[in-house]
Amino acid sequence: MIICCFGDSLTLGFADPTGRGWPGRLCAASMSAGRGVSCYNLGIRADTAPAIRTRWRAEAGARLKARPAGLVFCFGTADANQNLPREDSFAACREILSAAPALAPTFLLTPPPVADPSVNEHIRELAAGFLALAKERKVPAFDLFSALDASGTYKAALKRGDGAHPDVIGYDKMAAKLLGWEPLRALFLAESI
């Protein structure tokens, strides 16, 4: 199984002292379950949806040498932090979700919340738009924003972090929420997808 995880610094796991971010935690759970996985963390700090749109095909193509495979996308926090026009983020998401499923099963995660309420308003709008685009394209999507926005544990982890990136407990919480979502759990833990 080959799994490519694309995103910004929250995918990369910036400020995570274990260096794993959420992809590393999901990959570790997969290996603990006895799955033979090659999990690629393709997060880049400050990468917006348009930047990911530009790079994902080449990066996935270089890694998807065998099947089964999966593509997981989580972007939008950098878009909101950089105050990128929502239309640009939505156009990039639409293009990614239109093309990626032809290469491998594709999964979309909305961006998680941050500590700044004004940035969260932008992220909330992006999350809603991304979920609508995923539904339109029939791509499984998980509302990570809502799942973590309701979590006092995650909000405290953001405060202990830098406000955009949680501490290790926050990354643990993020991974637990993701493994609780059946489509992603199946990708990382089931015998086949």
C-alpha positions as CSV (number, residue, x, y, z in Angstrom):
1,M,0.0,0.0,0.0
2,I,1.3,3.4,-1.0
3,I,-0.3,6.5,0.6
4,C,0.6,10.1,-0.3
5,C,-0.4,12.8,2.1
6,F,-0.4,16.3,0.7
7,G,-0.8,19.6,2.6
8,D,0.8,22.5,4.4
9,S,2.7,22.8,7.7
10,L,0.0,21.0,9.6
11,T,0.4,17.9,7.4
12,L,4.2,18.3,7.6
13,G,3.9,18.3,11.4
14,F,5.6,21.6,12.0
15,A,6.3,22.1,15.8
16,D,5.6,18.4,16.5
17,P,8.5,17.3,18.6
18,T,8.1,13.7,17.4
19,G,8.5,14.9,13.8
20,R,5.5,12.8,12.6
21,G,2.5,15.1,12.2
22,W,-0.8,13.3,11.5
23,P,0.5,11.3,8.5
24,G,3.3,9.7,10.6
25,R,0.8,8.8,13.3
26,L,-1.5,7.2,10.9
27,C,1.3,5.4,9.2
28,A,2.6,4.1,12.6
29,A,-0.9,2.8,13.4
30,S,-0.9,1.0,10.0
31,M,2.5,-0.6,10.6
32,S,1.4,-1.6,14.2
33,A,-1.6,-3.3,12.6
34,G,0.8,-5.3,10.4
35,R,0.1,-3.5,7.1
36,G,2.9,-3.1,4.6
37,V,2.7,0.6,3.9
38,S,4.8,3.3,2.3
39,C,3.4,6.5,3.6
40,Y,4.8,9.7,2.2
41,N,4.3,13.0,4.1
42,L,4.2,15.6,1.3
43,G,3.4,18.6,3.5
44,I,5.2,21.8,2.8
45,R,5.2,24.8,5.1
46,A,3.0,27.7,3.9
47,D,1.7,25.7,0.9
48,T,-1.7,26.9,-0.3
49,A,-4.2,25.0,-2.3
50,P,-3.0,26.5,-5.6
51,A,0.6,25.5,-4.7
52,I,-0.5,22.0,-4.0
53,R,-2.4,21.9,-7.3
54,T,0.8,22.7,-9.1
55,R,2.9,20.0,-7.5
56,W,0.7,17.0,-6.5
57,R,0.7,15.1,-9.8
58,A,4.4,15.0,-10.3
59,E,5.0,14.1,-6.6
60,A,2.3,11.4,-6.6
61,G,3.4,10.0,-10.0
62,A,7.0,9.6,-8.7
63,R,5.7,7.5,-5.8
64,L,2.8,5.5,-7.0
65,K,4.7,2.7,-8.6
66,A,2.4,0.0,-7.3
67,R,-1.2,-0.6,-6.2
68,P,-3.1,-0.4,-4.0
69,A,-2.6,3.3,-3.3
70,G,-4.4,6.3,-1.8
71,L,-4.1,10.1,-2.0
72,V,-5.0,12.2,1.1
73,F,-5.3,16.0,0.8
74,C,-5.5,18.5,3.7
75,F,-5.0,22.1,2.8
76,G,-6.5,25.6,3.5
77,T,-4.8,26.8,6.7
78,A,-2.0,28.5,4.8
79,D,-4.6,29.9,2.4
80,A,-6.4,31.5,5.3
81,N,-3.2,32.7,7.0
82,Q,-2.1,34.4,3.8
83,N,-5.7,35.7,3.2
84,L,-5.8,34.1,-0.2
85,P,-9.0,34.8,-2.1
86,R,-11.5,32.0,-1.4
87,E,-12.2,31.6,-5.1
88,D,-8.5,30.8,-5.7
89,S,-8.6,28.1,-3.0
90,F,-11.9,26.7,-4.3
91,A,-10.6,26.6,-7.9
92,A,-7.5,24.7,-6.9
93,C,-9.5,22.2,-4.8
94,R,-12.0,21.6,-7.6
95,E,-9.1,20.9,-10.0
96,I,-7.4,18.5,-7.6
97,L,-10.6,16.6,-6.8
98,S,-11.4,16.4,-10.5
99,A,-8.1,14.8,-11.4
100,A,-6.8,12.9,-8.4
101,P,-9.4,10.0,-8.3
102,A,-8.3,8.9,-11.8
103,L,-4.9,8.2,-10.3
104,A,-5.9,6.5,-6.9
105,P,-8.6,6.5,-4.3
106,T,-8.7,10.1,-3.0
107,F,-9.7,11.6,0.4
108,L,-10.1,15.2,1.4
109,L,-9.7,16.6,5.0
110,T,-10.8,20.1,5.7
111,P,-8.2,22.3,7.4
112,P,-8.2,22.2,11.2
113,P,-8.9,25.3,13.3
114,V,-6.3,27.7,14.7
115,A,-6.4,29.9,17.8
116,D,-7.2,33.2,16.0
117,P,-11.0,33.6,15.6
118,S,-10.7,35.8,12.5
119,V,-8.5,33.3,10.7
120,N,-11.0,30.6,11.8
121,E,-13.8,32.4,10.1
122,H,-11.9,32.1,6.8
123,I,-11.0,28.5,7.5
124,R,-14.7,27.7,8.3
125,E,-15.7,29.1,4.9
126,L,-13.0,27.2,3.1
127,A,-14.0,24.0,4.9
128,A,-17.7,24.4,3.9
129,G,-16.7,25.0,0.3
130,F,-14.2,22.1,0.2
131,L,-16.9,19.8,1.6
132,A,-19.4,20.9,-1.1
133,L,-16.8,20.4,-3.8
134,A,-15.9,16.9,-2.5
135,K,-19.6,16.0,-2.4
136,E,-20.0,17.2,-6.0
137,R,-17.0,15.2,-7.1
138,K,-18.0,12.1,-5.0
139,V,-14.7,12.2,-3.1
140,P,-14.9,11.1,0.6
141,A,-14.3,14.1,2.8
142,F,-13.9,14.6,6.6
143,D,-14.7,17.9,8.4
144,L,-11.6,18.1,10.5
145,F,-12.3,21.7,11.3
146,S,-15.6,21.0,13.0
147,A,-14.2,17.9,14.8
148,L,-11.4,19.8,16.3
149,D,-13.1,23.2,16.8
150,A,-15.4,21.4,19.3
151,S,-12.4,19.9,21.2
152,G,-11.1,21.7,24.3
153,T,-8.1,19.4,24.2
154,Y,-7.2,20.6,20.7
155,K,-7.8,24.3,21.6
156,A,-5.5,23.9,24.6
157,A,-2.9,22.2,22.4
158,L,-3.0,25.2,20.1
159,K,-2.4,27.6,23.0
160,R,0.6,25.5,24.1
161,G,1.8,25.6,20.4
162,D,2.1,28.7,18.4
163,G,-1.6,29.3,17.8
164,A,-1.6,27.7,14.3
165,H,0.3,24.5,15.1
166,P,-0.6,22.4,18.2
167,D,1.8,20.7,20.5
168,V,2.3,16.9,20.5
169,I,-1.1,16.3,22.3
170,G,-2.9,18.3,19.6
171,Y,-1.3,16.2,16.8
172,D,-2.3,13.1,18.8
173,K,-5.9,14.4,18.9
174,M,-5.9,15.2,15.2
175,A,-4.7,11.6,14.4
176,A,-7.3,10.1,16.7
177,K,-10.1,12.0,15.0
178,L,-8.8,10.9,11.5
179,L,-8.5,7.3,12.5
180,G,-12.1,7.5,13.8
181,W,-13.3,8.4,10.3
182,E,-14.1,5.0,8.6
183,P,-12.9,5.8,5.1
184,L,-9.4,6.9,6.3
185,R,-9.3,4.1,8.9
186,A,-10.0,1.6,6.1
187,L,-7.2,3.2,3.9
188,F,-4.6,2.9,6.7
189,L,-5.8,-0.2,8.6
190,A,-8.0,-2.5,6.4
191,E,-6.6,-5.3,4.4
192,S,-7.7,-3.7,1.2
193,I,-9.5,-0.6,-0.1
